[in-house]
Amino acid sequence: MTLGQGFAVAPHGGAVAVGRWGVLRLAEAPMLADSVLWLDHDQGILVVAPLTGTSLVRVRLAYDEASEIDWLVRDEDSDLRFMSARSVPSGELLLLYERGLVCLEPDGWVRWHVLHDDLSAGIDSVADGQVALVSQWPPELAGRTRRYRLADGEPIRR
């Protein structure tokens, strides 16, 4: 399996179940409660992408090993912060947040990280080796699309 074929997991009852890898207790790792958690069960990799924090973390469950793999450039206003995950059929995982877009390799390491200036950005599509972000608001910018190459994060000008 690859990271992009993994799935989101959520805390329940003060813990996060990670299948055959066991259970992570929130009391021992409180950052899990306020994060998007993406599990590649076969590889035993858990990506911890904070909703409001700055450290993007890759956990190798078999070795009980955590590595900070990137640092997120967050908006100063914590009320505007968000994080979402989108898998890519070729195995990558995209993490979109209010100021940037991160592409993780199928093994959970960062391929690229680009910054954008759109607090309303959403991932519109991933096709033909491209990632398309679309603006949601303000009304005069709604529908504006920006594209990045999946291979390296370079902007595609149209």
N, C-alpha and C positions, 0 to 999 in steps of 0.2 A: 504494500500500500504506500501511497505518497501522501504528503501533508494535505494536498488539495482534495484527496479522497477521504480525509478525516471528517470530523463533525464537531459541532459546538457542544460543550458540556456546561452544566450549570450547578451552582452550589445548591444543596438541599439539606436542611437540618444541620447546618453548621459544618458540612463536609462536601467534598467533591469526589464522586465515585469515578475512578478511571479504569474500570474493567479489571482485567487480570492483574493490573498494576497496583490495585488496592484502592485506598481511600486517602485523600489529603484532607486534613483537619484545618478548618479556617483559623482556629486558635493558634495553630503553629505557623500558618501562612496567611495572615489577614489580607494581603494584597489580592488574593484570589476572589474575595467577596465583591470587589469593585473592578472586575476585569471581564473582558471577553476571553473565554477559555476555548482553545481549539485543540482537539486530541486526535493524533494519528495513533490509533491503538496498536497497529502492527509494528510500527517502529518504536513505540513507547516514547513518543515526543508530545509534550504539552506546550503550547504557545500561550503565554500569558500577556495579553494586550490590554493595558489599563484604560478604563473609561476616562479617568481624570489625571492619572500619574504620567510619568515620563519614561520609565524604563520598560522596554520591550524585552521579555525574558523567554528563553527556550529551556525547557526542563527535559532532561533525559531520565525518564522514570526508572529504568532498570539500574541506573547508577546513582540515583538520588542526587543528581547533579544539575544545578541551575546556572545559566550563563546569561548575562545581559548582552543582547545581540544588537541593540540599537537604542537610540535615545530619541524620543519624540519631541518635536517643537510644538508645544501646546499654546493655545490661546490664553491670554492673561485672565480672561473672564471664565472661571470654571463652569459657569452655567451654560456656556456655549460648547463645551467639550463633548465629544462623542467618539465612538469607535465602532466599526462594523467589519465583519469578515466576509470574504467571498472566495469560494474555491474556484479553481480553474481546472477544466478537464485534463490539461496536460500535467497536473500535479502541483502547481504553484498555489500559494494562498495570498490573496490581496487583503491588506488591512488599510481601510480608509478612516482617516480622522480629520478633525476640523482644519488642520493646516498641512496635511500631507497624505501621501499614499506610499505604502511599503509593499514590496513584492518579496515574498519568502520563497526560497527554493523548495523543491519537494522534500528535502531533508531538514527543513526548518531554519536554514541560515538565510541571512538577508542577501538578496540579489541586487536590489536597488531601493532607494528611498528618494522620492521627489517631494518638494514642497509646492503647495498651491495657495492661492489667496481667496478661496471660496468656501465660506463657512456653510454654504448650502449644498455643497457638492454631493452627488450620489453616483455610484457606479451604474452606468446605463447599460453597458455591454462589455463582453470580452469575446472578441472574434478576430480572425485573420491576423493573429499576432499582435493585437492592439487592445488597450484598455480605454474605454471611453467614459469620461466623467461628464455629468450634465448638471448645470446649475438649476436650483429649485426656486430661488428668489434672489433679489427683489424682482417684481414682475417684469421690469424692462430687461433683465438678464436671464430670466427663466428660459430654459431650453438651450442655452449656450453650451456647446460641447467642446471639450478638450480631449485630445487623444495622446496616449503614450505607448511606445513600443514595449511589448511584454519582455522582450529579450534584454533590454538595457534601461528602460525608463525614459528614453529620449522623447521629447515632445514631437508630435507629428503635425506639421503645418499643412493646412489645407487651403 
